[in-house]
Amino acid sequence: MPEDFYVLCSDGLSDMVEDDDIQLTISTFHANLDVVGQQLIRLSNDHGGRDNISLIIGHVAQPFPARKGLLGSVLKWFNSTA
């Protein structure tokens, strides 16, 4: 959905920073994903930084509905929400 954020990260971040702090950082600095990444890495390091950190952040700017095609038609037989 538009305005959703996706965070892919290594345990160097997820083990050191609580989910609520990650969410707060994103909601605070969401206008600049570079700043979000820098802040998350800083938080991890401030909490001990015991492991390397890999981080990818994605932001959904506009919806992109999945194509239904043949697979969608088959899935619809098994699930009415497909």
C-alpha positions, 0 to 999 in steps of 0.5 A, spaced: 500 500 500 502 507 498 506 509 504 508 502 507 515 501 508 519 495 508 526 494 512 530 488 510 536 488 515 541 483 518 541 481 525 546 486 526 541 491 527 535 487 529 538 484 535 540 491 537 534 495 536 527 494 538 522 494 533 518 500 536 525 504 535 525 502 528 518 504 527 519 510 531 525 512 527 522 511 520 516 515 522 520 521 524 525 521 518 521 518 513 522 523 508 529 522 507 530 514 507 538 516 507 537 519 514 533 513 516 538 508 515 544 512 518 539 513 524 538 506 525 545 504 524 547 509 529 542 506 534 545 499 533 552 502 534 549 506 540 546 499 543 553 496 543 554 494 535 556 487 536 555 485 529 556 488 522 549 491 519 546 490 512 540 494 511 535 496 505 529 500 506 523 500 501 518 505 501 511 504 497 510 510 493 504 508 489 500 501 489 502 496 484 496 491 484 499 484 482 497 481 475 491 476 476 493 472 470 492 464 470 495 463 476 491 468 479 485 465 476 487 458 479 488 461 486 481 464 486 478 457 486 482 456 493 481 462 496 476 467 494 480 473 496 485 472 490 
